[in-house]
Amino acid sequence: MKFKNPNLQKWVTLFVVAIAGGVITKLPYLRETYYAPLQEATGSTNTQLGLLMSAYGIVNFICYFPGGILADKFSAKKLIAVACLGTAAAGFWYATLPSYFSLVVIHMIFAITTVFIFWAAMVKAVNNLGPAEEQGRLFGTLEGGRGLIGTLAAFGSVAVFARFADDVGGLKGTIVYYSVLLVIAGILAAIFIPEPEKTNAAKEVKASSGSSLKWADFVAVAKIPRVWLCGVLVVANYAALIFHGYVTPYLSAAFDISSSTVATLSVVRTYMMMMLGAVAAGFFADKIGSRIKFMKYGFYGMFVFSIFYLLIPANRNAVWLIVLNFIIYGLCLYSVKALYFSTIDEVLIPKQLAGTASGVISLVGYAPEIFLYTVSGNIVDNGVGLSGYRTCFVWMVILAAVGAASAMLLLKLNAKAIKEAQLESAQ
C-alpha cells in the first residue's frame, strides 16, 4: 500500500519498521527480562546461557556484511516481512523448550532472520527516508518507536507470564506470545512498506558494476577509516550494554529485590529508557548538528554513572540510589545506541551504499556478541560473592572511556574529510 502524501508515507513506513524492529529481537534476547526462568526452564548455567548468545553472536558476525549487501540488492519490504515470519517460525519451535543442542540451532536461525535478512534492511529503509540533516531524528524516532513497541510488548509478556502457575509454563506462553506478534509485524510490513523507487544514482551503480557489485561496494566503503571508527563507537556501547545486562541479577543478589520487581526494572531499562533516550538523542543530535558529537557526550555520561555502580554500597538502604543510577545510566546508554547508524550520512557515505556501510559498521560493532556473553557469564559464575558483578562494572567504565576517545578522534577525521570534500567541490 502506497500513500499519495509523501510525508504520510514516510511516517507510516517508519512506524511499521519500528514495530518490526521493536519485536524481532525479543526472542533471541529473552534472557534480558526472563533470565532466572530461562535458566530453570532449560536447566542451563550462566555459562551455558552465555554460549547460546555466543552461537547467536558468531552467526551474526558472519551475517552482518552479506546482510548489508542483501539490503542494497533487495527491497526492505520483502526482507523485513520474510525476517519477521522466519523468526516467528523459529519462535514456535523455541516454545517447545527442546534440547540444549536444539536451542543452539534455534539461536543460529534467529541470527539469520534478525541480522542477515532484517538488520541492514531496517537501516537502509530508514536511511532512505530523509537527507543527512534528518538522520538523527529519523533514527532517534526509529529507536524511540522500537522502545515504545518494545515496552508495550514486554509489559504484555509480563502479563502473559503471570497468568501461568509456574515459571516454565509462563516462559512457554511468553515465547508463543512474541511469535504471534512477529507474524502480525510481518503482515504489516508486507502491506504498508512500499517498494523502493530506484534512483538514477542507484541505477548507474548497478549498471556500471554488474555482477561485481558486492566486492566493489565493500572495497569502496572499507577504504574509509571513518566507517571503521563508527564501528568502534558501536563496539564500546554495545559491549557496555552486554555487561549492563548483569545489573538485573546483581539487584537480586545484592539488594534482595524480588524477581517480579527486577523483571519490571529490566523492562524499564531495556525499553522505556530506549524509548526516552532515543527520542531525546535524535532531537538534540540534529539540533547540535552532529550525531557523533552527541554520542561523545553520551559516553561521558556512561563513564560517570558506571563509576557510581562501583561506589554505591550493596545494602537495602541504598536501593533507591542504585535504581536511580540504573535509570540515568540507561538513558545515556540508549541515547548512544539510538544513533549507531545515523552517522552513515555524517561520514559522507552515498545512500546507495548505506546498506553496505551498515554491514561494515555492524561487523565491527557487534563483534562482542561472539564471545562477550560467554566471557561475562564466566566472570559472574567464577566471581566470589559480588566480585564478578563489580568486574563487569569496571569494564563498563573502561568501555565508556574508549567510546569517548573514539568519538573525539572521529570528529577530528570527519572535519578534515568535510573540508577536503568542500575544496574538491569548489574546484
C-alpha positions in Angstrom: 0.0 0.0 0.0 1.4 3.4 -1.0 0.0 6.8 0.2 -0.2 9.8 -2.1 1.1 12.1 0.6 4.9 11.5 0.8 5.2 12.8 4.3 2.4 10.5 5.5 4.2 7.6 3.6 7.5 8.4 5.4 6.0 8.3 8.9 3.8 5.2 8.2 6.9 3.4 6.9 8.9 4.5 9.9 6.2 3.3 12.3 5.8 -0.1 10.6 9.6 -0.6 10.6 9.7 0.4 14.3 7.0 -2.2 15.0 9.0 -4.9 13.3 12.3 -3.7 14.9 10.6 -3.5 18.3 9.6 -7.1 18.5 12.1 -9.0 16.3 14.9 -9.2 18.8 12.7 -10.2 21.8 13.2 -13.9 21.4 16.9 -14.1 21.0 17.3 -11.7 23.9 14.7 -13.3 26.1 17.3 -13.6 28.9 17.4 -9.9 29.3 13.9 -10.0 31.0 13.5 -13.7 32.0 17.0 -14.7 33.0 16.1 -16.9 36.0 13.0 -18.5 34.4 15.1 -19.3 31.3 17.7 -20.9 33.4 15.1 -23.0 35.2 13.2 -24.0 32.0 16.4 -25.0 30.1 18.4 -26.3 33.0 21.3 -24.1 31.9 24.1 -22.5 33.9 25.2 -18.8 33.4 27.9 -20.0 31.1 25.5 -22.2 29.0 23.1 -19.3 28.6 26.2 -17.2 27.5 27.1 -19.9 25.0 23.6 -19.6 23.5 24.2 -15.9 22.9 27.7 -16.7 21.6 26.2 -19.0 19.0 23.8 -16.2 18.1 26.7 -13.8 18.0 29.0 -15.9 15.9 26.4 -16.3 13.1 25.5 -12.6 13.5 29.1 -11.8 12.9 29.2 -13.9 9.7 25.9 -12.4 8.5 26.5 -8.6 9.0 28.4 -7.8 5.9 26.5 -10.1 3.5 23.3 -8.8 5.1 24.4 -5.2 4.2 24.9 -6.3 0.6 21.5 -8.1 0.6 19.8 -4.8 1.7 21.4 -2.9 -1.2 20.1 -5.5 -3.7 16.6 -6.4 -2.5 13.7 -4.3 -1.2 13.3 -3.6 2.5 9.6 -4.6 2.2 10.3 -8.2 1.2 13.3 -8.6 3.6 11.5 -7.3 6.7 8.4 -9.3 6.1 10.4 -12.6 5.5 12.6 -11.9 8.6 9.6 -11.4 10.9 7.8 -14.6 9.7 11.0 -16.6 9.8 11.8 -15.5 13.4 8.2 -16.4 14.4 8.6 -19.9 12.9 11.7 -20.4 15.0 10.0 -19.0 18.0 7.2 -21.6 17.9 9.9 -24.3 17.9 11.6 -22.5 20.8 8.3 -22.6 22.8 8.5 -26.4 22.9 11.7 -26.0 25.0 13.7 -28.6 23.1 17.1 -30.0 23.9 20.1 -27.7 24.5 21.5 -28.6 21.1 18.2 -27.6 19.5 18.3 -24.3 21.5 21.7 -23.6 19.9 20.3 -24.3 16.5 17.3 -22.0 17.1 19.6 -19.1 18.2 21.6 -19.6 15.0 18.3 -19.4 13.0 17.5 -16.2 14.9 20.8 -14.8 13.7 20.0 -15.5 10.1 16.5 -13.9 10.3 17.2 -11.0 12.6 20.6 -10.0 11.2 21.3 -11.4 7.7 17.7 -10.7 6.5 16.4 -8.0 8.7 19.0 -5.7 10.3 20.6 -3.9 7.3 17.2 -3.8 5.6 15.8 -1.8 8.6 18.8 0.6 8.5 18.5 1.1 4.7 14.8 1.7 4.9 15.1 4.4 7.4 18.3 6.0 5.9 16.4 6.4 2.6 13.5 8.3 4.3 15.4 11.6 4.5 18.5 13.7 3.9 21.6 13.9 6.1 20.3 16.7 8.4 17.2 14.5 9.3 19.1 11.3 10.1 19.3 12.0 13.9 15.5 12.5 14.1 14.8 9.5 11.8 17.0 7.1 13.7 16.0 8.6 17.1 12.4 8.2 16.2 13.0 4.7 15.0 14.7 3.7 18.2 12.0 5.6 20.2 9.3 3.7 18.3 11.2 0.4 18.9 11.4 1.3 22.5 7.7 2.2 22.7 6.6 -1.0 20.9 9.2 -3.0 23.0 7.8 -1.5 26.2 4.2 -2.3 25.4 5.1 -5.8 24.1 7.3 -6.5 27.1 4.7 -5.5 29.7 2.3 -7.6 27.7 4.7 -10.5 28.1 4.9 -10.0 31.8 1.1 -10.2 31.9 1.1 -13.4 29.9 3.9 -14.8 32.1 2.0 -14.1 35.3 -1.1 -16.0 34.1 0.7 -19.3 34.4 1.1 -21.3 37.6 4.9 -21.8 37.3 7.8 -20.1 35.6 8.3 -22.8 33.0 4.7 -22.5 31.7 5.0 -18.7 31.9 8.1 -18.8 29.7 6.5 -21.0 27.1 3.4 -18.7 27.0 5.7 -15.7 26.6 7.6 -17.2 23.7 4.4 -18.0 21.9 3.1 -14.5 22.6 6.2 -12.9 20.9 6.0 -15.3 18.0 2.4 -14.3 17.3 3.4 -10.6 17.4 6.1 -11.3 14.8 3.5 -12.8 12.5 1.5 -9.6 12.8 4.5 -7.5 12.2 5.4 -9.4 9.1 1.9 -9.0 7.7 2.0 -5.2 8.4 5.4 -4.9 6.7 4.1 -6.7 3.6 1.1 -4.4 3.4 2.4 -0.9 4.4 6.1 -0.7 3.5 6.3 0.4 -0.2 8.7 -1.0 -2.8 11.6 1.5 -3.1 11.8 3.8 -6.1 15.1 3.3 -8.0 17.1 6.5 -8.1 19.3 7.4 -11.0 22.4 7.0 -8.8 21.4 3.5 -7.8 20.7 2.5 -11.4 24.1 3.9 -12.5 25.9 2.0 -9.8 24.1 -1.2 -10.6 24.6 -0.8 -14.4 28.3 0.0 -14.1 29.2 -2.7 -11.6 27.1 -5.6 -12.7 27.9 -8.9 -11.0 30.9 -7.3 -9.2 28.7 -5.1 -7.2 29.3 -6.9 -4.0 33.1 -6.6 -3.9 33.1 -3.1 -5.4 30.7 -1.9 -2.7 32.7 -3.4 0.1 36.0 -2.1 -1.2 34.6 1.4 -1.6 33.2 1.5 2.0 36.1 -0.4 3.6 38.7 2.2 2.3 37.1 4.8 4.5 38.7 4.8 8.0 35.8 6.9 9.4 33.4 4.0 8.8 35.5 1.6 10.9 35.6 4.3 13.7 31.8 4.4 13.6 32.1 0.7 14.2 34.3 1.3 17.2 31.7 3.6 18.7 29.2 0.7 18.4 31.7 -1.8 20.0 32.2 0.4 23.0 28.5 1.0 23.6 27.3 -2.5 22.7 29.9 -4.2 24.9 28.8 -2.0 27.8 25.2 -3.0 27.0 26.1 -6.6 27.4 27.8 -6.0 30.8 24.9 -3.8 31.9 22.6 -6.8 31.4 24.1 -8.3 34.6 22.8 -5.4 36.7 19.4 -7.1 36.9 20.7 -10.3 38.6 23.0 -8.0 40.6 19.9 -6.2 42.0 18.5 -9.6 43.2 21.9 -10.8 44.6 23.0 -7.5 46.3 19.7 -5.8 47.3 17.3 -8.8 47.7 14.8 -7.3 45.2 12.1 -9.7 44.1 12.1 -11.4 40.7 9.0 -9.6 39.5 10.4 -6.2 40.5 13.7 -7.0 38.8 11.8 -8.0 35.6 9.8 -4.7 35.7 13.1 -2.7 36.2 14.6 -4.7 33.3 11.7 -3.7 31.1 12.1 -0.1 32.2 15.8 -0.2 31.4 15.7 -2.1 28.1 12.6 -0.5 26.6 11.5 2.7 28.4 15.0 4.1 28.6 15.5 3.1 25.0 12.4 5.0 24.0 13.0 8.2 26.0 16.8 8.2 25.4 16.3 7.6 21.7 13.8 10.4 21.0 15.9 12.9 23.0 19.1 11.8 21.3 17.6 12.2 17.8 16.3 15.7 18.6 19.3 17.1 20.3 21.8 15.4 17.9 20.2 17.1 14.9 19.9 20.3 17.0 23.7 20.5 17.6 24.4 19.4 14.0 26.4 16.3 14.7 25.3 12.8 15.8 28.9 11.9 16.6 29.3 14.9 18.9 26.2 13.9 20.8 27.5 10.3 21.1 30.6 11.7 22.7 28.5 13.4 25.4 26.6 10.2 25.9 29.9 8.3 26.6 30.8 10.9 29.1 27.6 10.2 31.0 28.2 6.4 30.8 31.7 6.9 32.2 30.4 8.8 35.3 27.4 6.6 36.1 29.3 3.3 35.6 31.7 4.5 38.3 28.7 5.1 40.6 27.9 1.4 40.3 31.2 0.7 42.0 30.7 3.3 44.7 27.1 2.6 45.8 27.1 0.2 48.8 25.3 -3.1 48.4 22.6 -2.9 51.1 18.9 -2.3 51.3 19.3 1.3 52.4 20.8 2.2 49.0 18.1 0.6 46.9 16.7 3.9 45.7 20.2 5.1 44.8 21.1 2.1 42.7 17.7 2.2 40.9 18.2 5.9 40.2 21.7 5.2 38.8 20.3 2.3 36.8 17.8 4.7 35.1 20.2 7.5 34.4 22.9 5.2 33.1 20.3 3.5 30.9 19.3 6.9 29.4 23.0 7.6 28.5 23.5 4.0 27.2 20.4 4.0 25.0 20.9 7.6 23.8 24.2 6.5 22.2 22.6 3.2 20.9 19.9 5.2 19.1 22.4 6.9 16.9 24.6 3.9 15.8 23.6 4.2 12.1 22.7 7.9 11.9 26.4 8.5 11.4 26.4 7.0 7.9 25.4 10.2 6.2 27.6 12.3 8.5 30.7 10.4 7.4 29.8 11.1 3.8 28.6 7.6 2.7 26.4 7.7 -0.5 22.9 6.5 0.1 23.1 3.7 -2.4 25.9 2.2 -0.2 24.1 2.7 3.1 23.3 -1.0 3.4 26.9 -2.0 2.8 28.1 0.7 5.3 25.7 -0.5 7.9 27.0 -4.1 7.3 30.6 -3.0 7.9 29.7 -0.9 11.0 27.7 -3.9 12.4 30.5 -6.3 11.5 32.8 -4.3 13.8 30.3 -3.1 16.3 28.5 -6.3 17.2 31.7 -8.5 17.2 31.4 -8.7 21.1 28.4 -11.0 20.6 30.8 -13.8 19.5 32.5 -14.1 22.9 31.4 -11.5 25.4 28.2 -13.2 26.6 30.2 -16.3 27.4 33.1 -14.3 29.0 30.8 -12.2 31.1 28.8 -15.3 32.2 32.1 -16.9 33.3 33.1 -13.7 35.1 29.9 -13.8 37.1 29.9 -17.6 37.7 33.5 -17.6 38.9 33.4 -14.4 41.0 33.4 -14.7 44.8 30.3 -13.1 46.2 29.6 -9.9 44.2 33.1 -9.6 42.8 32.1 -10.9 39.4 29.4 -8.2 39.0 31.9 -5.5 40.1 34.3 -6.7 37.4 31.6 -6.1 34.9 31.2 -2.6 36.2 34.9 -1.9 35.8 34.7 -2.9 32.2 31.8 -0.6 31.7 34.0 2.3 32.9 36.8 1.3 30.5 34.4 1.0 27.5 32.9 4.4 28.1 36.4 5.9 28.1 37.2 4.1 24.8 33.9 5.3 23.3 34.5 8.9 24.2 38.1 8.9 22.9 36.9 7.3 19.6 34.2 9.9 19.2 36.7 12.7 19.6 39.1 11.1 17.0 36.2 10.6 14.6 35.1 14.2 14.9 38.6 15.3 14.0 38.9 13.0 11.0 35.4 13.8 9.8 36.1 17.6 9.9 39.1 17.1 7.8 37.2 14.9 5.3 34.4 17.5 5.0 36.9 20.3 4.4 38.6 18.2 1.6 35.2 17.5 0.1 34.3 21.2 0.1 37.6 22.1 -1.6 37.1 19.5 -4.3 33.6 20.8 -4.8 34.8 24.4 -5.1 37.4 23.3 -7.7 
